[in-house]
Amino acid sequence: MRLLRRLPTRHYTSKVVSGAEKPRINELGIQYLSESLHKKVFPKTSVNDYKKKRDPARLLLAQKHLKHNGLLDRKTNIEEPIQFPHFPSLVGNNIEEHFHKLGTSCSEPYLSMAERFLATKTLPKKPTKWVFESGWTRYTPGADPEAVPFPSESELVFDVEVMYHRSPFAVICTAVSSKAWYGWVSPLLTNFAIDPSYDDWEHLIPFDCLRNPKLLVGYNVSYDRARVREEYNIKQSQAFYLDGMALHVATSGISSQQRPMWHKHNKAKKTTEEESELFVQSELDQELSDDPWLNKGSPNSLASVAKFHCGIDVDKSDREFFETTEPQDIIDNFDMLMDYCAKDVDATFKITAELFPRFRKKIPHPVSFAALRHLGTLVLPTTKKWDSYVSTAEDCYLHNRQQVSEILRERANSLVSFVEAKEPLPDVSDDPWLRQLDWTLKEQRFKKNGEPVAKQAFLTGYPEWYRDLFRNKEKEMNISVRTRITPLLLKLKWEGYPLLWTDSAGWCFKVPDETKEVKRMAAKNYTLAKLSEEDHESLLDELRDNGHYQLFKIPHPEGPSKRCTSVLSKSYLRYFENGVLSSEYEYAQDILRLNSEASYWMGNRNRILDQFVVYSDTSGSKNMFFDTKVKSREHPEMGIILPKLCSMGTITRRATENTWLTASNSKSNRIGSELKAMIEAPQGYAFVGADVDSEELWIASLVGDSMFKIHGGTALGWMTLEGDKNEGTDLHSKTAEILGISRNDAKVFNYGRIYGAGVKFATTLLKQFNSELTDAAALKVAQDLYARTKGQTGKSKFLDRPMYHGGTESVMFNALEAIAYQDDPRTPVLGAAITDALSKKNLNKNNYMTSRINWAIQSSGVDYLHLLLISMEYLIARYQVDARLILTVHDEIRYMVKEDQKYKLALLLQVSNLWTRAMFCEQMGLKEVPQSCAFFSEVDIDHVLRKEVTMDCVTPSHPDSIPPGEKYTIRQLLEKCDFGKVLDEGRKKRGYKPLDYQYQPQVPVLQALQGGIESLSLAKLRIQNSIDKAEWRKEVNQFIKLQKNEQLDEIERSFEKTSISSKPRKSIKNDFDVSSDGDEALRHELAASALESYDDQNHDFGDFSIPGQQVKYVRQSAFKYNNYKPQKYDIRTKTWSAKVSRAQKNIKEPKSTPNENRQVLGFHPFAKQRYEAKRSFSTATKTARSVTDRRRGNAWFYWKEAWRRPNQQ
């Protein structure tokens, strides 16, 4: 405590108004919430609790750690405590109970519906004949089919089929409930059967779920949802779309690292089944032994998942019928295709029924289930500007391609102008680019009499390289920046030297074989090309042209092992700009610029064109976007896109979608990059949203801080909370300083490292940022980065596993690995379990630690999103706000709300964020929230979707600027909302009441990591704090001593529990001499045990070696008896060696091998079987109890002293 009083004086940047509430600041300079807010989120924890010095030893360790990283005395930003009047109270006694009640309430009635429906043993019998009539038909067992407007049951499994080459609208659909089957037929088919000229495809499928709660189960259900009529509405429907594929991914999915091995194993498995090859079967058995997870997961297709979970073979061959563009093909095979669709429904039900109980067991928190409803009902409103956007971007792109083609065509045509001019073939022998082209002329064909044949070959008289440009049916020139000869036509140079193509090494440049010049290129880390024999032979003359040359490879962005095949891609634009890549012609720069402009549209064009947009039908016959036709007519231009999102698309449970979740921000030089801005709020509505600041970085740092039990305890935590890029104290600035790169580039390294990527990843990335770095230099810089961040790795047999120490992130990584190494790893906050394929029990040869660390962070990020969504559902209902979720992108969330309620919703977002941060902090043992991260830094209010409200979204295809939106900090927002008074109005209304049920407190997941014996926990923390190997060894030795003492204390406690004072006195056996010496009897019994434990192969007596130290065996036995696992103590010395030798001669009893014993006992390689250890302990203790009280005391004293004596020698 004396040391605590000598803490260094902190330096603060203070913005506290005089007379205001005094800031609550912890010992490390981190400012906490104001007193009023703290009472709201932690009502059972005193506002002064943080002042109590509960863990002075951990605090000192944190200070030492921060001091070592130059952060202890750095300036922190102290502001006036945020006051939030009318902040809503928790629904419960604490934040955990609050969210559990919200989750339970929001889960209903859907959770009960799912449990009831998916428990159904058998479904109704599938129809053998399907009715070919428009709309829904119900097939009830024992009754005639009847036409119905929509399925009447609330729980259904359904599937739709689409003629996707013709239209995105469905043509047929089947569904099943626990009572009946249903079939839906598009009016297109029935009308086309009567009138082949009928061509109206725009028919959606009604389910009556706009106001009635329904559970709709599907496989990749977002695809089917896009054909449901009620989903095209400004209001969120009452449907819960439960995705069987998402359940599979979350419970049995495989990571991207595992996928190649799984496919290889599965291919070999099929070969074995088909050919019955014993050798292949042996290999398969070995693979399963090395990697048991191969039988615990599968890819995500319906056929694969049905086979894996249910043993069902799903025949998907009939799917080919839907590739047709003729409706008549569907009509002619109607019954067969309806049956095909129904089989998919049946398979989906069986899969979901199998997976749902497992999902609930693996991911049990009600919030995790309830949030899936919102992720399954996203909506993106747009207008008919969408069509304009697509056509304008496409026209701009085609014009761009035409410009590039014209430049290249003109260049190619100019080189063959000699043919039309009937001039001789030009001499290109002195041109290092053109002489690489094939100038062989296509000769004219003649008859035997010397006359030319009437039909000559195409482009007769032209060189072969030129003729190759017309190798298509249209006989048109096909040349682009990707054409192999384009760099030669443009006469490109690298470092001033001509480019040369080689099949084995890709694009290269040849340098005169002069020592000085070759050394200069080698110093820039260019790699010498290693040519194949064929290339070497064909290029021999080229490399000996007027001297000798060395050939260097053009660097590839992914490293020297790759070939550069396209030097005009956008990756090489910077080389043009800095002059490394140049040309004989100025227009080469124009081509690269044009190519860069078109890159976004080239990469995303097909996905954008495939977006399914449904426009408002103002008549209301086909869809109804608003409650009334009047409102629909007020928005005649409105359209809706339903994103094809899988609510849990990766093993981390992150949502996946191939367009909107990966859309980049608009850039002034990228055609079509204004994509997101085409999502536009209808008139009278606005978009409100925010990005969670450094979400996953904060989660990782919080895990580390929780080990010190104080916010900012780790360097990573301190930098995340208080780091200032102007001061160079934030994480990205620190990394940029180490690597010598920009702060923006450093972000990639930081997030990659946090997700588990290693030195190899950092080395490769460094080479991409600076291709002139040598491999050795890049490796050294990367290793330095990891030594200073992740730390050094130390190993000891007294520790459970290797441990990082001395880095800014060592404690955090040790904690994350501790989570990953648990038998049943779960996320720290909502307790979601890892997928089966990454569970420890299913891993052997490959531990996939990168994937498991990545899971711990990203899956926790998903927990964060789910908590936000559920708290928003509650607050929106509680304060009666007309709003709905439209999109989430990992750490970004966007709502659509009525214009007059946008500020209220923005304030509710801030409330949700604070609740979520508080939940994370409490579950990690920290009942405080730092003010710097409690609220979103800014909440955006806008009318279009864009990353920043200030972006004008001007691009080559969108020259018109979009007016800016609004953004507010928490202080500005409180001022705008009269300091939260708008929330007070909600209290006077009917409000929202969660379900009333009995809450059972949950045990925090991290409690297992933070618990245990305090002295040992602190010792481990000191080990992680070690800044070098010497300190590491010192702290490990101290840990060993503490561990021994703690184990002794535990044995003493165990002995006391089993002493005679705690048990009824037993009668003394008649054949035992009570007058004998108890000490001697105990020695005799222990000596016998010692001889039994002798291993003649390894010359070892177990954990003791001589009769004078036999009591060590009792100690070992006692440990096993009480389920302890001590490390091996080597007490053999020269003094005892003679007695060991004598024992070796006298005892020849064969024993088990060390490996067998290790497997049986798990704690000492040369111990006897468990039952013998237990028997020896039992015998020794019974001997001690069987004598008089006086001698019993002597025996116990000897036993205890013999325990301590070997440790003191």
Secondary structure, 3 states (H helix, E strand, C coil): CHHHHCCCCCCEEEECCCCCCCCCECCCCCEECCHHHHHHHCCCCCCCHHHCCCCHHHHHHHHHHHHHCCCCCCCEEEECCCCCCCCCCCCCCCHHHHHHHHHHHHHCCHHHHHHHHCCCCCCCCCCCCCCCCCEEEEECCCCCCEEECCCCCCEEEEEEEECCCCCCCEEEEEEECCCCEEEEECHHHHHHHHCCCCCCCCCCECCCCCCCCEEEEECCHHHHHCCEHHHCCCCCCCEEEEEHHHHHHHHHCCCCCCHHHHHHHHHHHHHHHHHCCHHHHHHHHHHHHHCHHHHCCCCCCHHHHHHHHHCCCCCCHHHHHHHCCCHHHHHHCHHHHHHHHHHHHHHHHHHHHHHHHHHHHHCCCHHHHHHHHHHCCCCEEEECHHHHHHHHHHHHHHHHHHHHHHHHHHHHHHHCHHHHCCCCCCCCCCCCCHHHCCCCECCCCECCCCCECCCCCCCCCCEHHHHHHHCCCCCCCCCCCCCCCHHHHCCEEECCEEEEEECCCEEEEEEECCHHHHHHHHHCCCCECCCCHHHHHHCHHHHCCCCCEEEEECCCCCCCCCCECCCCCHHHHHHHHCCCEEECCCHHHHHHHHHHHHHHHHHHHHHHHCCCEEECCCCCCCCCCCCCHHHHHCCCCEEEECCCCECCCCCCCCCECCCCCCCCCCCCCCCCCCHHHHCECCCCEEEEEEECCCHHHHHHHHHHHHHHCCCCCCHHHHHHHHCCCCCCCCHHHHHHHHHCCCHHHHHHHHHHHHCCCCHHHHHHHHHHHCCCCCHHHHHHHHHHHHHHCCCEEECCCCCCCCEEECCCCHHHHHHHHHHHCCCCCECCCCCCECCHHHCHHHCCCCCCHHHHHHHHHHHHHHHHHHHHHHHHHHHHHHCCCCEEEEEEECCEEEEEEEHHHHHHHHHHHHHHHHHHHHHHHHHCCCCCCEHHHHCCCCEEEECECCCCCCCCCCECCECCCCCCCEEECHHHHHHHCCCCHHHHHHHCCCCCCCCCCCCCCCCCCCHHHHCCCHHHHHHHHHHHHCCCHHHHHHHHHHHHHHHHHHHHHHHHHHHHHCCHHHCCCCCCCCCCCCCCCHHHHHHHHHHHHHHHCCECCCCECCCCCCHHHCHHHHHHHHHHHCCCCCCCCCCCCHHHHHHHHHHHHHCCCCCCCHHHHHHHHCCCCCCCCHHHHHHHHHHHHHHHHCCCHHHHHHHHHHHHHHHHHHHHC
